[in-house]
Amino acid sequence: MQAKWTGAILNEVFDNLTTNRPDLDAVKLSLTAFVRAQIDLDRDVVYAAVTRIADSWRNPPGAVADVIARLERDGLLETAAALRE
């Protein structure tokens, strides 16, 4: 079972990345493939987006490791592994 917020996390990452890179055409990619491609292009930008997501969590507070763990628990193993590298 996938948590309802997982799509929101990936959408937030997507929004942050496309704001910084408006030249990207992500429509043809799944969100997971898109995030992986962005990690390969500029890991620091993706990591900053994940950091902003973690910083926005208040109840309970979040850390980057928490965001990555949630992605992994929801089956986004490749994305989680790439962010842990």
N, C-alpha and C positions, 0 to 999 in steps of 0.2 A: 504494500500500500504506500503510495507516495503522498507526502504531506502537501497540503495546499499551498504553503508558502514557497516551495521549491521553485516553482515557475516564477514567482515574484522575485526571488533572489537572482535567478538567471536573467530575468527581464531587467532588473536594476543594473546588473553587470553590463548587459547589452546596451542599455541606455547610456551608461557612463562611457562605454567604449565608443559608441557611435557619436556621442557628443564631442569626444576628443579626436575622432577620426571619421568625419562626415563622408569621406571618400569610400568608405567600406560598403560593399554590397553583401549584406548578410542574409538577404531574403532566401537565397538558394541553400543556405546551410541550416542544419538544426542548431538550436542554441548551444548544445554541448560541443558540436563541431566548430561552431563559431568561436566559442570561448577558447577552445584548444588552439585554434588558429591564431587567436589574439595573444595567447600565452607564448606561442612560438615567435610572433612578431615583436611583442614588447611586454615581457613578463612584468615589468615594473608598473605599467599602466593597469594591468589586470589586478595585480596585487594591491595597488592603491584603491581600486574599486571594491575589492573584497574587504579591505581595511575600513573603508567608509561604511560598508554594510555592517560590519562588526561594531563599529563605533555608534551606529544608530540604534543598536539593541539596548534597551533600558531595563526590561523586566523579563528575564534576568539580563544583566549586562553581558555583552558578547566579546569574544576575542576572535582573531583571524582563525585560530585553530578550531573554534566552535563552528564557524561558517563552513570551513572545509569538511569538518566531521559531518555536518548536516548534509552537505552535498553527497558525501560518500554513503551515508546511511540511506539516501534516496536513490542509490544506484548510479550516481554520476562518478563512477570510480576513476575513469580516465582524467576527468577534470580535477578531482581531488588529488590524485597522484601527481599531476602536472603542477599543481599549486604547492605541493609539498616539496618539490624538487629544489 
